Amino acid sequence: MKSTPFSKSEAAELCEDFEDLIDTEFALGNFSFVVNCVIACPAIAPYRQQFLDAFTAGDSAADVDYNKDEYDVLIAVVDAETESHPSFIDIRDYIAEKGIRYNFPS
């Protein structure tokens, strides 16, 4: 089931609420990760991919031409041992996996 996107202001608030996760280590399955950052990104697929490609390349992801008010919030993580290429976990998936109680905006 696809989740309802957040507004830009809701996404910014979520990023702020979860910023304490940055630089923390956690296990997911047999892998250990370190949280690099919490980011708001476009919810619509082509814009989302363009944003994530720019973010991963170290470019300014803010340069993506996105004029919608539909955002997702992702946690960017790197492998704890190699600090390799970032992976992204949806904030809703992360809190479900970790059993965190949080009331998301509807």
C-alpha positions as CSV (number, residue, x, y, z in Angstrom):
1,M,0.0,0.0,0.0
2,K,1.4,3.4,-1.0
3,S,1.4,6.0,1.8
4,T,0.0,9.4,1.4
5,P,2.8,11.9,0.7
6,F,3.6,14.7,3.2
7,S,3.4,18.4,2.4
8,K,6.7,20.2,2.2
9,S,6.1,21.7,5.7
10,E,5.2,18.3,7.2
11,A,8.2,16.7,5.7
12,A,10.5,19.5,7.1
13,E,8.9,18.9,10.5
14,L,9.5,15.2,10.3
15,C,13.2,15.7,9.3
16,E,13.6,17.9,12.4
17,D,11.8,15.4,14.6
18,F,14.1,12.6,13.6
19,E,17.4,14.5,13.2
20,D,18.6,13.0,16.5
21,L,19.1,9.7,14.5
22,I,22.0,11.3,12.6
23,D,25.3,9.5,13.4
24,T,23.6,6.7,15.2
25,E,24.3,3.1,14.4
26,F,21.6,0.4,14.0
27,A,21.1,-3.1,12.8
28,L,18.7,-4.2,10.1
29,G,18.7,-7.9,9.5
30,N,22.4,-9.0,9.4
31,F,23.7,-5.6,8.4
32,S,24.8,-2.6,10.5
33,F,24.2,0.9,9.3
34,V,25.0,4.5,10.4
35,V,22.4,7.2,9.8
36,N,23.9,9.9,7.5
37,C,21.0,12.2,7.4
38,V,17.2,12.5,7.3
39,I,15.9,14.1,4.1
40,A,12.7,15.3,2.5
41,C,12.5,14.3,-1.2
42,P,9.9,14.5,-3.9
43,A,7.3,11.8,-3.7
44,I,6.7,11.5,-7.4
45,A,9.0,8.8,-9.0
46,P,11.0,10.6,-11.7
47,Y,11.6,13.6,-9.5
48,R,12.5,11.4,-6.6
49,Q,15.1,9.5,-8.6
50,Q,16.6,12.7,-10.0
51,F,16.8,14.1,-6.4
52,L,18.4,10.9,-5.0
53,D,20.8,10.7,-7.9
54,A,21.9,14.3,-7.3
55,F,22.1,13.7,-3.5
56,T,24.2,10.6,-4.0
57,A,26.5,12.4,-6.3
58,G,27.0,15.1,-3.8
59,D,25.3,17.7,-6.0
60,S,22.7,20.1,-4.7
61,A,19.6,18.0,-4.7
62,A,17.6,21.2,-4.1
63,D,18.2,22.1,-7.8
64,V,15.6,19.5,-8.9
65,D,12.7,21.4,-10.5
66,Y,9.8,20.1,-8.4
67,N,6.7,22.2,-8.0
68,K,4.4,19.8,-6.2
69,D,3.6,19.7,-2.5
70,E,4.1,15.9,-2.2
71,Y,7.1,14.7,-0.3
72,D,8.5,11.6,1.3
73,V,11.0,11.5,4.2
74,L,13.9,9.2,3.9
75,I,16.7,8.2,6.2
76,A,20.0,8.1,4.3
77,V,22.3,5.3,5.7
78,V,25.7,4.0,5.0
79,D,27.2,0.6,5.8
80,A,28.7,0.9,9.3
81,E,32.0,-0.8,8.2
82,T,32.7,0.6,4.8
83,E,30.7,3.9,4.9
84,S,29.9,3.1,1.3
85,H,27.4,4.5,-1.1
86,P,24.2,5.6,0.7
87,S,21.0,3.6,0.8
88,F,17.7,5.1,1.6
89,I,15.0,3.9,4.0
90,D,11.5,5.4,4.1
91,I,10.8,6.9,7.5
92,R,7.6,4.9,7.9
93,D,9.4,1.7,7.2
94,Y,12.2,2.6,9.7
95,I,9.8,3.3,12.5
96,A,7.8,0.2,11.8
97,E,10.9,-1.9,11.9
98,K,12.2,-0.3,15.1
99,G,8.8,-0.3,16.8
100,I,8.8,3.5,17.3
101,R,5.5,5.1,18.1
102,Y,4.9,8.2,16.1
103,N,1.7,10.0,14.9
104,F,2.3,11.0,11.3
105,P,0.3,13.8,9.8
106,S,-2.7,12.4,7.9
